[in-house]
Amino acid sequence: MMTSILPKGSYLFASVHTALDDSAMMRFRHDLVHQIGEYRSTGVVIDVAALDVLDSFGFTTLRSIAEMAPLRGATTVIVGIQPDVALAMVRLGMSSGSVATALDVDEGVAYLDRHVAGRSSFTPS
């Protein structure tokens, strides 16, 4: 299994267990964005701690998930970026931009708890 997506409460926990080729990364994005709606998730933690390499396509795809999630009602945080991966990203000029990152799953959940709770939901007039 290269990825896993597990619901727990109102959050989804997605893990990437090994480097993915471009098509597998796109399937992961599709599945995750679909499951946000299926489980009515308000938060998503994407754990990449198992990755010792994250290419620009992979990171761009993760960033696109974080940008699509609010359109489906969820806030996303990417956790577990390894020090060597972070260094390589900086050297390549890659930035997380507005995507939230955290050290590990616990900090990611704490981030979601702080940001999801304060978000108001849409109520039609």
N, C-alpha and C positions, 0 to 999 in steps of 0.2 A: 504494500500500500504506500503510495507516494504522498498522499494528502489525506487529511481527515477533517470533517466538519461535524461538530457535535453541538446540539442545543443544550443549554442549561439555563433555566429560568428564561429571562427575556434576552439573554445574550447567546451569540454563537461563538464557538471556539474553533478556529480553523488552524490547522498545523500543516506546514509544508515539511515533509520528512526527508526529502532528498531534492537535489537540483532537478528542475523540470525543464523539458524542452519547450519551445514556444507554443506548440499545440496543446500540450498538457497544462501549461500555465493559463492558456485561454479557456480550457475546459474548467479549470479550478475557479477562474473568475466567474464564468457562467453559472456554475453550480452554486457558488457562494452567494452571488447576487440573487439567484432564484430562491435559495433557502432563507434569505432575509425576509422575503415576502411570505414564504410558506409558513415559517415559524413566528411571523410578526415580531421579529427581533428588533430591539432598540439599540443594541450594541454588538460590535463584532471585534473580537481579539484575533489577530492573525499572528501566529507564532512562527518565526523563521529561525529559531535558535539552532536547529539542526543543520542549517546551511552554512557552509564555509566559503561559498561563492554565491554571489547574487549579481547576475549580469544586468545591463541597462534595460533590456526588454523585460526581464523579470521584475525589476523594481518599478518600471513604468506601469506594468500591469497591476502590481500591488497598489500603486498610487491611484490608478484608475478605479480600482475597487473602492478605495476610500473616498473617491469623488462621486461614485455612483451610489454608495450606500445611503447618503442623506436623502437622495431622491426616492429611496425605498423606506425611509423612516429610521435609519440606523446611523450611529456614530461608530467610526472605526479607529482602532489603535493597532499599530504594528509593533510587536514586541520581539525581543531576543536577537537583535542585530548584533552579530559577533564583532569584536573590536577590529579584527583584520578586514572584515567586510565593510565596516564603517570607514576605515582608513582608505580602502580602495575607492569607495564611493566619493569621498572628499577629493581624492586625487583625480578622479575622473570628472569632477565638477557636478556630480549628481547630488541633488538636495531633496530632502523629504518635503520641501515646500510647506504647504499647510497641513500635511498629513501628520497626525499625532503619532509619536513613538514613545515607547517606554522600555525600561531595562528588562523586565520579565513579565510573566502572566499576572502575578499579584499586583504589580504596579499598573499594568494595563487595565485590570478590573477596577482598581482604585480610581484611575483616570475616568473610566466610563461611569462609575458611580457618581463622581463629581459632576460630569458634564451631561449625562443623560437625565438625571433627576431634575436639573434646573431648566430643561428644555420644555417649552410649552407645546402642547399638541394642537393640531389644526382642528378647529371647530367651524363647520359651515354656518353661514348666517341665514 
